[in-house]
Each structure stands twice: as C-alpha cells, then as structure tokens.
Amino acid sequence: MAGSQGTCAGRSSQVQRARTSARQWRGLRGPGAGRAAYGDIMRRRRVAYGIMMGTCLVLFVLAWSVVRLFSPAAAVAMSVVAMVIPPFAAVVANWNIDRTDRRD
C-alpha cells in the first residue's frame, strides 16, 4: 500500500508542476497577476485585427457589388488593396507575441 500512496503523491506533484509551468508560460506569477495587462494587449490585437479584416471585407463587397457598375478599374484597385490587408492584419495580431506571452 505504501507504493500506491507514493504514486499518488508523485502524481499530485506532477499536476502541481504542470499548473505552475502553465502559469509561468502565460506570464502569471501569482494568482491573477498580470492578467489585466495580458488581456488588454490581446484585446487591442483582436480589435485591430477585426477592424483590418472588416475593412477588407467591406472593400471586396463594395468593389464587386457597387463600384464595378461605375468603374471596373476602380473595383479592381479596391480588390487589390483588400487583398493586401490580410497579411498585415496577421502581422498586427501576432506582433511581439513571443515577448508578451512567454516571460520565463
């Protein structure tokens, strides 16, 4: 029976270490420490990404539903601009993600 208790205690310490390392990976040092700053950064990234992708969608829809009727060249130009936005949106969403998410 002593062996099974040792295994259970070992399992408990493994779980505790996993929780601690997960907390440290997220940059949290104590209960709730750093969550506000992390949440603000992620919120700003999500908002910026959403605005950029929303702009991309609006440009595509307007280009091919309204603008093409008046100027096909302008519709193509709007589509080219909309095509360039998603890579920049991805860069903005992931900017300095290693530095803010992993504070070892």
N, C-alpha and C positions, 0 to 999 in steps of 0.2 A: 504494500500500500504506500510505502514511503516513496517509491519510484513514481507512482501516479501523481502524488502531490507535487513532487519536484517538476514533473512535466507540466502540470497546470500552472505552477508558479513561473516556469520558464515561458509558457505561452502568454501569460499576463504581461511579463516584462517585454516580450516581443511586440505585443499590441501597443504597449505604452511607448516603446521606442518608435514604432511606426507613426503613432499620433504625433509625437514630438517632432520627428523629422518632417512630417507633412506640415506641421505648424511653422517650422523654421523655413521650409521651402517657400511657403506663402509669405514669408517675411513677418510672421507674427511672433513676438517674443513672450508675451503674456496673454492672459485671457482678454481677447478683443483688441489688443494693442496693434495699432497700425491699420485697422480695418477701415477707418474713415478715410484716410489718405488713399489707400488702395482702391476703395470704392469710388472716390472722386476721380481718380485717374482713369479707371475703367469706364466710368460714366461719360467722361469727356471724350474718350476714344470712341465709345459707342455712338454718341451724339454726332461727332464729326463724321464717322463712317456712314451713319444713317443719312445725314444731310448730303454728303457727296453722292451716295448711291441713289438717293431720291432725286437729286438734280440730274443724274444720269438717266434715270427712268423718265423723268419729265421731258428731257431733251429728245429722247427717242420717240416718245409718244407724240409730242408736238410736231417733231420733224416730219413724221410719216402720216399724221392724220390731218394736220392743218397747213403747215408751211409748204409741203410738196405741191399743194394746189396752186400756190402763187409763185414759188421759185424752187424748182428741183435742185438747183445748185446750192441754195441755202439749206435745204433739207439734208443734203449730203454733207455739207460742212458741219451742221449741227450733230449729225451722226458720228462724224469723225471726232468731234470734241467729246461727245458722250462715250465713245469707245476708249478714249484716253483716260477718262476719270477712274474707272475701277482699279487699275494698278496703283494709282496714287492713294486711293481710299484704303487699299490693303496696307500700304506703307504707313499711312497715318494710324491705322488701327493697331499695327504691330510696332510702332516706334518705341525704342528703348524697352521692349518687353522683357528682355533678359535682365536688365539692370533693376527694374522695379519689382519684378515677380520673384526673383531669386536673390535674396540677401543672406548669403551664407555666412 
